[in-house]
Amino acid sequence: MKYSKVNSAYVSGFEVKPIIVEVDINSKATQQIFKIVGMPSTAILESQKRVFSAIRNSGFTFPNGNVTVNLAPSNIKKQGTHFDLPIAVSILLASKQLNFDINNYYIFGEIGLNGEIRGVPGITLLLLDIANKNKNTKFIIPKENEEEAVFIKNNDVFVIEKLIDIINIFNIEKNKMYKANPKKIEYEKVESSLNFSEIKGQYFAKRAAEIAAAGFHNLLMTGSPGSGKTMIARRIPTILPEMTHEEMIESTKIYSIYGFLNKVINKRPFRSPHHSASTASIIGGGADSKPGEVSLANNGILFLDEFPEFRTDVIESLRQPLEDGFVTISRAKLIATYPAKFMLVAAQNPCPCGYYSDNEHECSCSLNQILNYNKKVSGPIYDRIDIRIKVPRVKIDEMFVSSSEETSQAIKKRVEKASLIQIKRQGKLNGKLDQKEIKKYIKLDSKVESFLKNGAKKFKMTGRGINRILKISRTIADLKGLEKITIEDIAEAFQFRGDNNI
């Protein structure tokens, strides 16, 4: 009997599904037939030609007769070119051209016609998921994915560049040279060429950015073109705390699935899609249900410039990830769920022409145009943005004033201290507290509570608006290192309430 099986797996959303690649060879068949069954995708069916040529061009012989490949279990639709290598290895084992015990190995990799092994998406997730379930499992992956083995500590990972290299993996004297040797993760501070010290003036906006960063609060900036909104947004990553090991793993998994091969994410992502982006590119989707911008921004910042210019369906699609911290994509029989714990930083003009309330330019918009422009973003979306500020244009005279602005490094120290206080107190940052957690962790004494009530009545605030003030004031107190929220903290929080849908 010419039969063999090889372990592999594939990524379905953010989950790993184990697959057994079975091969049966009927050498008595008079006609050579090579077929793949088990609900393979088009990409897998195309592997027949790649595997056939790769085996012959690597010095092996493609077996005569009927070669049947089964991807088990057969009731699940499989996709991905990473099945090329396990199919080829299983054929070589079944035809007795390889004679190794491969039961404890998981194999992944795409094959070129010349036998070259190419990198594939999703390796980080595949390795981590399988290794966590079985400490004795070994892996064979493409050399191009070597850096993604950096998180694997207790399992052997071998990397190959050509199909013929598979022989040396099972040679005790030679296999050491094929062991993965990824670079160590850089945990040191990741420096940026951007710095808050480059921003002249805008002290109120910079204070808002600091509070937003400390509590991971969503932030909306409204101002005329050239007021510095984008400049501020792009510098917020420079004051965010360094990523934890767990956050690095989670973000690297997402980027690996997306197709960023051999890349370890060791600094917080900053994603800035254009306002013409589709819902699929923002939320995720497509034929392969790939993660979108909200997931690529996970543990970092999603910056949406010209916020009202995004399509209405795109803006509304942000509701679930902003509320839940994850996004669910449904495509035919596949339901994929990806993390989407990002900090939304949005910027917008006050009107279509951009100069409403500007001190230096006259607005050319009608009242109806201004009202309609500000209605493009719905109340429920505004409700999910804690901090909303106006960013006025800096006067020309102020730009030439010689003064030393505070550096990102100085701001970051305060942000990191405040973040640690929050994690120790409640296990998450203030911006991500839900209503029950707000009641549990944010306490006010009678005088402070009375001040908040009076302010809420004055500004006719809703319950959600009050919760936003509570979260912001808690972050302000944490930045000061205070255990209790003061009236001053509440008063400052009121300044960031904005004018929309409170």
PyMOL commands that set and color helices and strands:
alter all, ss='L'
color gray80, all
select helices_A, chain A and resi 42-45+47-57+81-94+123-133+143-151+163-169+175-178+196-198+203-215+229-239+245-258+279-283+293-296+307-309+312-316+319-324+367-374+379-383+396-399+408-426+430-432+435-441+446-458+463-480+487-494
alter helices_A, ss='H'
color red, helices_A
select strands_A, chain A and resi 2-12+15-26+33-37+66-72+105-107+110-111+117-118+138-142+157-160+219-222+270-271+284-285+290-291+301-304+326-331+334-339+343-348+387-390
alter strands_A, ss='S'
color yellow, strands_A
deselect
rebuild
show_as cartoon
